Amino acid sequence: MSVGVINVVVAVGRLTRPAELRVLPSGDQLVTLELTVPRETERADSVPVSWFRAPARAADLEVDEEVLVIGRVRRRFFKASGVTQSRTEVVADAVVPTRQKKRMAAALERARAQLGSAAP
């Protein structure tokens, strides 16, 4: 029995650097974040996050703010100094400060719906 394709990330952590806004050659806007996700028995994980077409409120996110990130895992390849390299990151669909309980609940419900649609 095939489950189908599931690529959904749900992570809660703290921002470790300011949100960085870049405009790509295509004209699209990209916000990059660095999220630290604590673990009970091991060192925290550092997770790079890319957020395309982020709303203006993304600029208001602050270092050390706790956020919920919902998105998908992506590995991209690029050349640097003539050498092919790769980076694994989370491409965010939503980034919500955890203090915003209603927005957080709505984002989690959308993620739950994505998981439900992939069930056998």
Secondary structure as GFF3:
##gff-version 3
##sequence-region A 1 120
A	DSSP	beta_strand	9	15	.	.	.	ID=ss1
A	DSSP	beta_strand	20	23	.	.	.	ID=ss2
A	DSSP	beta_strand	29	37	.	.	.	ID=ss3
A	DSSP	beta_strand	45	52	.	.	.	ID=ss4
A	DSSP	three_ten_helix	56	60	.	.	.	ID=ss5
A	DSSP	beta_strand	66	80	.	.	.	ID=ss6
A	DSSP	beta_strand	83	97	.	.	.	ID=ss7
A	DSSP	alpha_helix	101	117	.	.	.	ID=ss8
###
